[in-house]
Amino acid sequence: MDAEREAIPDDIAALKEALALERAKALEIAAELAVARAKASEDSALIAQQQLRIAKLERQIYGQRSERSSRLIDQLALTFEELQADATEDELAAERAASYPLPLR
């Protein structure tokens, strides 16, 4: 604890500069997190799209087995649309986070 106190400057200007640096780091980390979330959402949407494609191809190859398979394809399509919308929202959030102006040092 004493080492931490010694590392913290006593004058106001140095404290303001340290605070500005920490805020800039926090904004940078938030932007990186938003980009990672956007990528994860995009990947989830791609997986749902591929599952939908597989289900449709299986139905094409093996024929309509039951009403259940039709409902499953409809549910997969709905899930894909929702994930695609989420991915778009996350991508916009990542763009906004990346465009925050960093404080001058």
Backbone as JSON Lines, residues from 0, in Angstrom:
{"i":0,"aa":"M","n":[0.82,-1.18,0.0],"ca":[0.0,0.0,0.0],"c":[0.87,1.25,0.0]}
{"i":1,"aa":"D","n":[1.98,1.25,0.78],"ca":[2.86,2.4,0.82],"c":[3.5,2.65,-0.54]}
{"i":2,"aa":"A","n":[3.83,1.59,-1.25],"ca":[4.43,1.73,-2.58],"c":[3.43,2.37,-3.55]}
{"i":3,"aa":"E","n":[2.16,2.01,-3.41],"ca":[1.12,2.6,-4.26],"c":[0.97,4.09,-3.98]}
{"i":4,"aa":"R","n":[1.01,4.47,-2.71],"ca":[0.89,5.89,-2.35],"c":[2.06,6.69,-2.9]}
{"i":5,"aa":"E","n":[3.24,6.11,-2.88],"ca":[4.41,6.8,-3.39],"c":[4.34,6.95,-4.9]}
{"i":6,"aa":"A","n":[3.7,6.02,-5.58],"ca":[3.61,6.08,-7.04],"c":[2.6,7.12,-7.51]}
{"i":7,"aa":"I","n":[1.66,7.5,-6.68],"ca":[0.64,8.47,-7.05],"c":[1.21,9.87,-6.85]}
{"i":8,"aa":"P","n":[1.18,10.7,-7.91],"ca":[1.72,12.05,-7.76],"c":[0.86,12.9,-6.83]}
{"i":9,"aa":"D","n":[1.5,13.91,-6.24],"ca":[0.79,14.78,-5.3],"c":[0.21,16.03,-5.96]}
{"i":10,"aa":"D","n":[0.79,16.46,-7.07],"ca":[0.3,17.72,-7.65],"c":[-0.91,17.48,-8.57]}
{"i":11,"aa":"I","n":[-1.75,18.48,-8.65],"ca":[-3.02,18.4,-9.38],"c":[-2.8,18.14,-10.87]}
{"i":12,"aa":"A","n":[-1.87,18.79,-11.48],"ca":[-1.62,18.63,-12.93],"c":[-1.25,17.19,-13.26]}
{"i":13,"aa":"A","n":[-0.39,16.6,-12.44],"ca":[0.02,15.22,-12.69],"c":[-1.15,14.27,-12.47]}
{"i":14,"aa":"L","n":[-1.97,14.56,-11.47],"ca":[-3.15,13.73,-11.22],"c":[-4.14,13.82,-12.38]}
{"i":15,"aa":"K","n":[-4.34,15.03,-12.9],"ca":[-5.25,15.2,-14.04],"c":[-4.73,14.44,-15.26]}
{"i":16,"aa":"E","n":[-3.43,14.49,-15.47],"ca":[-2.84,13.77,-16.61],"c":[-3.0,12.26,-16.44]}
{"i":17,"aa":"A","n":[-2.77,11.78,-15.22],"ca":[-2.94,10.34,-14.95],"c":[-4.4,9.92,-15.14]}
{"i":18,"aa":"L","n":[-5.31,10.77,-14.7],"ca":[-6.74,10.47,-14.88],"c":[-7.11,10.43,-16.36]}
{"i":19,"aa":"A","n":[-6.6,11.39,-17.13],"ca":[-6.88,11.42,-18.57],"c":[-6.35,10.16,-19.25]}
{"i":20,"aa":"L","n":[-5.16,9.71,-18.85],"ca":[-4.59,8.49,-19.43],"c":[-5.45,7.27,-19.09]}
{"i":21,"aa":"E","n":[-5.91,7.2,-17.85],"ca":[-6.75,6.07,-17.44],"c":[-8.09,6.09,-18.18]}
{"i":22,"aa":"R","n":[-8.66,7.26,-18.37],"ca":[-9.92,7.37,-19.13],"c":[-9.71,6.96,-20.58]}
{"i":23,"aa":"A","n":[-8.59,7.35,-21.16],"ca":[-8.3,6.96,-22.54],"c":[-8.16,5.44,-22.65]}
{"i":24,"aa":"K","n":[-7.5,4.84,-21.67],"ca":[-7.36,3.38,-21.66],"c":[-8.72,2.71,-21.54]}
{"i":25,"aa":"A","n":[-9.57,3.27,-20.68],"ca":[-10.91,2.69,-20.48],"c":[-11.73,2.77,-21.77]}
{"i":26,"aa":"L","n":[-11.64,3.9,-22.48],"ca":[-12.36,4.03,-23.74],"c":[-11.82,3.06,-24.79]}
{"i":27,"aa":"E","n":[-10.53,2.88,-24.8],"ca":[-9.91,1.95,-25.75],"c":[-10.36,0.52,-25.47]}
{"i":28,"aa":"I","n":[-10.39,0.16,-24.2],"ca":[-10.83,-1.19,-23.82],"c":[-12.31,-1.38,-24.14]}
{"i":29,"aa":"A","n":[-13.12,-0.36,-23.91],"ca":[-14.55,-0.45,-24.23],"c":[-14.76,-0.64,-25.73]}
{"i":30,"aa":"A","n":[-13.95,0.05,-26.54],"ca":[-14.05,-0.11,-27.99],"c":[-13.65,-1.52,-28.4]}
{"i":31,"aa":"E","n":[-12.59,-2.04,-27.81],"ca":[-12.17,-3.41,-28.12],"c":[-13.25,-4.42,-27.73]}
{"i":32,"aa":"L","n":[-13.88,-4.19,-26.6],"ca":[-14.95,-5.08,-26.15],"c":[-16.14,-5.03,-27.11]}
{"i":33,"aa":"A","n":[-16.49,-3.84,-27.56],"ca":[-17.61,-3.7,-28.5],"c":[-17.3,-4.42,-29.81]}
{"i":34,"aa":"V","n":[-16.06,-4.33,-30.27],"ca":[-15.67,-5.01,-31.51],"c":[-15.75,-6.53,-31.31]}
{"i":35,"aa":"A","n":[-15.29,-7.01,-30.16],"ca":[-15.35,-8.45,-29.87],"c":[-16.8,-8.93,-29.8]}
{"i":36,"aa":"R","n":[-17.67,-8.13,-29.18],"ca":[-19.09,-8.51,-29.12],"c":[-19.7,-8.55,-30.52]}
{"i":37,"aa":"A","n":[-19.34,-7.58,-31.35],"ca":[-19.85,-7.56,-32.72],"c":[-19.41,-8.8,-33.48]}
{"i":38,"aa":"K","n":[-18.15,-9.18,-33.31],"ca":[-17.63,-10.37,-33.99],"c":[-18.34,-11.63,-33.5]}
{"i":39,"aa":"A","n":[-18.57,-11.72,-32.19],"ca":[-19.28,-12.87,-31.64],"c":[-20.71,-12.94,-32.16]}
{"i":40,"aa":"S","n":[-21.38,-11.8,-32.25],"ca":[-22.75,-11.77,-32.78],"c":[-22.77,-12.17,-34.25]}
{"i":41,"aa":"E","n":[-21.79,-11.68,-34.97],"ca":[-21.7,-12.02,-36.4],"c":[-21.47,-13.52,-36.57]}
{"i":42,"aa":"D","n":[-20.61,-14.1,-35.73],"ca":[-20.35,-15.54,-35.79],"c":[-21.61,-16.34,-35.45]}
{"i":43,"aa":"S","n":[-22.35,-15.89,-34.43],"ca":[-23.59,-16.58,-34.06],"c":[-24.61,-16.54,-35.2]}
{"i":44,"aa":"A","n":[-24.7,-15.4,-35.87],"ca":[-25.62,-15.29,-37.0],"c":[-25.19,-16.2,-38.13]}
{"i":45,"aa":"L","n":[-23.9,-16.3,-38.37],"ca":[-23.4,-17.18,-39.43],"c":[-23.69,-18.64,-39.11]}
{"i":46,"aa":"I","n":[-23.52,-19.03,-37.86],"ca":[-23.83,-20.4,-37.45],"c":[-25.31,-20.7,-37.65]}
{"i":47,"aa":"A","n":[-26.17,-19.77,-37.25],"ca":[-27.61,-19.96,-37.42],"c":[-27.97,-20.06,-38.9]}
{"i":48,"aa":"Q","n":[-27.32,-19.24,-39.73],"ca":[-27.58,-19.3,-41.16],"c":[-27.19,-20.66,-41.73]}
{"i":49,"aa":"Q","n":[-26.05,-21.19,-41.29],"ca":[-25.61,-22.49,-41.78],"c":[-26.52,-23.62,-41.29]}
{"i":50,"aa":"Q","n":[-27.0,-23.51,-40.05],"ca":[-27.95,-24.51,-39.55],"c":[-29.24,-24.48,-40.36]}
{"i":51,"aa":"L","n":[-29.69,-23.28,-40.7],"ca":[-30.89,-23.15,-41.52],"c":[-30.67,-23.76,-42.9]}
{"i":52,"aa":"R","n":[-29.52,-23.46,-43.49],"ca":[-29.19,-24.01,-44.8],"c":[-29.14,-25.54,-44.77]}
{"i":53,"aa":"I","n":[-28.55,-26.1,-43.73],"ca":[-28.47,-27.56,-43.6],"c":[-29.86,-28.15,-43.47]}
{"i":54,"aa":"A","n":[-30.7,-27.53,-42.64],"ca":[-32.06,-28.04,-42.45],"c":[-32.85,-28.01,-43.75]}
{"i":55,"aa":"K","n":[-32.69,-26.94,-44.51],"ca":[-33.41,-26.85,-45.79],"c":[-32.89,-27.88,-46.79]}
{"i":56,"aa":"L","n":[-31.58,-28.09,-46.82],"ca":[-31.02,-29.08,-47.73],"c":[-31.43,-30.49,-47.35]}
{"i":57,"aa":"E","n":[-31.44,-30.78,-46.05],"ca":[-31.9,-32.1,-45.61],"c":[-33.36,-32.33,-45.99]}
{"i":58,"aa":"R","n":[-34.15,-31.3,-45.87],"ca":[-35.57,-31.42,-46.24],"c":[-35.7,-31.65,-47.75]}
{"i":59,"aa":"Q","n":[-34.83,-30.97,-48.52],"ca":[-34.85,-31.14,-49.96],"c":[-34.43,-32.57,-50.34]}
{"i":60,"aa":"I","n":[-33.4,-33.07,-49.69],"ca":[-32.88,-34.4,-50.02],"c":[-33.82,-35.49,-49.55]}
{"i":61,"aa":"Y","n":[-34.25,-35.42,-48.31],"ca":[-35.04,-36.51,-47.72],"c":[-36.53,-36.29,-47.8]}
{"i":62,"aa":"G","n":[-36.96,-35.15,-48.26],"ca":[-38.38,-34.88,-48.37],"c":[-38.96,-34.42,-47.04]}
{"i":63,"aa":"Q","n":[-40.18,-33.94,-47.14],"ca":[-40.85,-33.46,-45.93],"c":[-41.29,-34.66,-45.11]}
{"i":64,"aa":"R","n":[-40.7,-34.8,-43.92],"ca":[-41.03,-35.93,-43.07],"c":[-42.25,-35.66,-42.2]}
{"i":65,"aa":"S","n":[-42.36,-34.46,-41.76],"ca":[-43.49,-34.14,-40.89],"c":[-43.65,-32.63,-40.81]}
{"i":66,"aa":"E","n":[-44.72,-32.26,-40.16],"ca":[-44.96,-30.84,-39.94],"c":[-43.91,-30.27,-38.98]}
{"i":67,"aa":"R","n":[-43.39,-31.14,-38.13],"ca":[-42.38,-30.72,-37.16],"c":[-41.14,-30.18,-37.85]}
{"i":68,"aa":"S","n":[-40.71,-30.83,-38.92],"ca":[-39.51,-30.36,-39.61],"c":[-39.75,-28.99,-40.25]}
{"i":69,"aa":"S","n":[-40.95,-28.77,-40.71],"ca":[-41.3,-27.47,-41.28],"c":[-41.26,-26.39,-40.21]}
{"i":70,"aa":"R","n":[-41.79,-26.7,-39.03],"ca":[-41.75,-25.74,-37.93],"c":[-40.32,-25.49,-37.47]}
{"i":71,"aa":"L","n":[-39.5,-26.53,-37.5],"ca":[-38.1,-26.39,-37.1],"c":[-37.38,-25.44,-38.06]}
{"i":72,"aa":"I","n":[-37.61,-25.57,-39.33],"ca":[-36.99,-24.68,-40.32],"c":[-37.48,-23.25,-40.11]}
{"i":73,"aa":"D","n":[-38.76,-23.09,-39.85],"ca":[-39.29,-21.75,-39.58],"c":[-38.65,-21.14,-38.33]}
{"i":74,"aa":"Q","n":[-38.48,-21.97,-37.3],"ca":[-37.86,-21.49,-36.06],"c":[-36.39,-21.12,-36.3]}
{"i":75,"aa":"L","n":[-35.68,-21.93,-37.08],"ca":[-34.28,-21.62,-37.41],"c":[-34.19,-20.32,-38.19]}
{"i":76,"aa":"A","n":[-35.13,-20.11,-39.1],"ca":[-35.13,-18.87,-39.89],"c":[-35.36,-17.67,-38.98]}
{"i":77,"aa":"L","n":[-36.27,-17.79,-38.04],"ca":[-36.54,-16.71,-37.09],"c":[-35.32,-16.43,-36.22]}
{"i":78,"aa":"T","n":[-34.69,-17.49,-35.73],"ca":[-33.49,-17.34,-34.92],"c":[-32.39,-16.64,-35.71]}
{"i":79,"aa":"F","n":[-32.23,-17.03,-36.96],"ca":[-31.21,-16.41,-37.81],"c":[-31.49,-14.92,-37.97]}
{"i":80,"aa":"E","n":[-32.74,-14.56,-38.22],"ca":[-33.1,-13.15,-38.39],"c":[-32.81,-12.35,-37.13]}
{"i":81,"aa":"E","n":[-33.14,-12.93,-35.96],"ca":[-32.87,-12.24,-34.7],"c":[-31.37,-12.06,-34.47]}
{"i":82,"aa":"L","n":[-30.61,-13.1,-34.74],"ca":[-29.15,-13.01,-34.54],"c":[-28.53,-12.03,-35.53]}
{"i":83,"aa":"Q","n":[-29.06,-11.99,-36.72],"ca":[-28.55,-11.05,-37.71],"c":[-28.82,-9.61,-37.27]}
{"i":84,"aa":"A","n":[-29.99,-9.37,-36.71],"ca":[-30.32,-8.04,-36.19],"c":[-29.42,-7.68,-35.02]}
{"i":85,"aa":"D","n":[-29.18,-8.64,-34.12],"ca":[-28.28,-8.41,-32.99],"c":[-26.87,-8.09,-33.47]}
{"i":86,"aa":"A","n":[-26.43,-8.82,-34.48],"ca":[-25.08,-8.59,-35.02],"c":[-24.97,-7.18,-35.6]}
{"i":87,"aa":"T","n":[-26.01,-6.74,-36.27],"ca":[-26.0,-5.39,-36.84],"c":[-25.94,-4.35,-35.72]}
{"i":88,"aa":"E","n":[-26.73,-4.54,-34.67],"ca":[-26.73,-3.61,-33.54],"c":[-25.35,-3.58,-32.88]}
{"i":89,"aa":"D","n":[-24.75,-4.76,-32.69],"ca":[-23.43,-4.82,-32.05],"c":[-22.36,-4.18,-32.93]}
{"i":90,"aa":"E","n":[-22.5,-4.35,-34.23],"ca":[-21.54,-3.73,-35.14],"c":[-21.64,-2.2,-35.08]}
{"i":91,"aa":"L","n":[-22.86,-1.69,-35.02],"ca":[-23.05,-0.24,-34.88],"c":[-22.49,0.27,-33.55]}
{"i":92,"aa":"A","n":[-22.69,-0.5,-32.49],"ca":[-22.15,-0.11,-31.18],"c":[-20.63,-0.1,-31.22]}
{"i":93,"aa":"A","n":[-20.04,-1.05,-31.91],"ca":[-18.59,-1.1,-32.03],"c":[-18.07,0.1,-32.81]}
{"i":94,"aa":"E","n":[-18.78,0.47,-33.86],"ca":[-18.37,1.64,-34.64],"c":[-18.46,2.91,-33.81]}
{"i":95,"aa":"R","n":[-19.54,3.03,-33.01],"ca":[-19.69,4.2,-32.15],"c":[-18.58,4.24,-31.1]}
{"i":96,"aa":"A","n":[-18.29,3.09,-30.5],"ca":[-17.25,3.03,-29.46],"c":[-15.88,3.35,-30.05]}
{"i":97,"aa":"A","n":[-15.63,2.9,-31.26],"ca":[-14.34,3.17,-31.9],"c":[-14.21,4.63,-32.32]}
{"i":98,"aa":"S","n":[-15.33,5.32,-32.49],"ca":[-15.27,6.69,-32.95],"c":[-15.23,7.71,-31.81]}
{"i":99,"aa":"Y","n":[-15.29,7.25,-30.54],"ca":[-15.18,8.18,-29.43],"c":[-13.84,8.89,-29.5]}
{"i":100,"aa":"P","n":[-13.86,10.19,-29.36],"ca":[-12.57,10.9,-29.38],"c":[-11.79,10.63,-28.1]}
{"i":101,"aa":"L","n":[-10.54,10.32,-28.26],"ca":[-9.68,10.09,-27.09],"c":[-9.27,11.44,-26.53]}
{"i":102,"aa":"P","n":[-9.21,11.56,-25.22],"ca":[-8.81,12.83,-24.61],"c":[-7.37,13.16,-24.97]}
{"i":103,"aa":"L","n":[-7.1,14.44,-25.1],"ca":[-5.74,14.88,-25.41],"c":[-4.86,14.65,-24.21]}
{"i":104,"aa":"R","n":[-3.65,14.25,-24.5],"ca":[-2.71,13.95,-23.4],"c":[-1.79,15.09,-23.16]}
